[in-house]
Amino acid sequence: MSGNSANQHHWSGVLSSALDAVGHTPLIHLKRIQEAQGLQCRLLGKVEFFSAGGSVKDRIAKRMVEEAEKDGRLIPGKSVIIEPTSGNTGMGLALASALKGYQCIITLPAKMSLEKEVMLRALGAEIVRTPSWDSPESHIGVAHKLRDSMPNAVILDQYSNPNNPLAHYHTTFPEIMASPSSDFENKEIDLIVAGAGTGGTITGLSDAIRDREKAFPEKNKTTVVAVDPVGSILGGGEPGNYAVEGIGYDFFPEVLKPNAPSIDDWVKVNDDEAFAMTKLMIRKEALFVGGSSGSALAGALKYLHSPKGQSIASNPNANVIIILPDGVRNYLSKDWFLEGAQGPSNPLREKMREIIGRELGDAYGTGSGVPSTRKEKKNDEALNGEVSDKLGSVHLEDVVGESK
Ligand SMILES: Cc1ncc(COP(=O)(O)O)c(C=O)c1O
């Protein structure tokens, strides 16, 4: 990492389309969490939801499309792009398709959020929901079936496309190295932590890191740690269900290089750990990250608190990069998010109730601290009378009506 914060800017001038606003994401110091965890090293988050389509996968979608156009596999206005994805690669492809005039079909496992589906539709993509990973009816199986029977259909295939890791080699890595850090004595990456889905992110980053190590053998080696959900086989363990989206598989994607020297260590993280860390980042760092970002942070903390991570954790000059792949926009309807980060007792809420002399009327309801969509509705019904007695009922139509 090098550069000067005064002359670094992530976008400047007029961009020709949203595709130019892919990547160029900020590296943000997670200082509050670092301090609360008693870590001496710097925790730095590469915050990918700032990218145009909202995730790290915009980068690979853009590169896969541009390279396929160069070699004639994709013809704007004619080709149909089909991709099996957990949603974010689809978002990048749908974004490129909307701008370049491709038809786009996304095959999406049932587990993936409604938010992803509706955002994809808004961009004009067609969606097929699929039941599972490993049958002919899986998102991959259905994508192939559609491709084989549709003229001009192309699967760019993030699982095997070399442009997936190369997007990170050529964009994510140089961005990290160029991030402003003129006040850092050490400008190298000591530890980098990322979740693995296709493995494109971690493989591309580690390829770039290892090449740099060859070019500068006098510099310290970077430790590369991959994070994997409990229930995925990539980092070991039995296949099973888990709720975090975008990372983990029950097969090894072709682009993933799971062993050393690419990846030094794997850390397993469960859903509870991932979602707790997601909420912590939103609450303490004001970063609206998604679930797999919580996995990455949880994995980083587990590693740093383990004996292997001690020398980095206790070094005030060490830089730890954590890839935060997407934002909570994708998960607003999920129970883990609706449950919120607040505990059941909250003195401020009690005080507010006391002052205004009634329930607060928000999703937290009666102060149990356990909101849910169902509870929110009940709470709404229960409070309707009370609130409208005090405030008079305000309807959206009334507000809109006034400005007509
Ligand atoms: C939310 C999220 N996190 C992490 C990843 C993992 O990235 P990669 O496929 O590069 O391993 C993905 C990939 O789709 C994702 O959607």
The ligand as an ORCA input file, in Angstrom:
! r2SCAN-3c Opt
* xyz 0 1
  C     -21.973    -12.213     -1.016
  C     -20.765    -12.925     -1.565
  N     -19.705    -13.081     -0.780
  C     -18.611    -13.746     -1.221
  C     -18.544    -14.301     -2.474
  C     -17.351    -15.114     -2.846
  O     -16.610    -14.661     -3.914
  P     -15.838    -15.651     -4.850
  O     -16.844    -16.308     -5.753
  O     -14.923    -14.761     -5.605
  O     -15.117    -16.642     -4.040
  C     -19.643    -14.157     -3.307
  C     -19.653    -14.769     -4.615
  O     -20.677    -14.863     -5.273
  C     -20.787    -13.452     -2.846
  O     -21.874    -13.303     -3.620
*
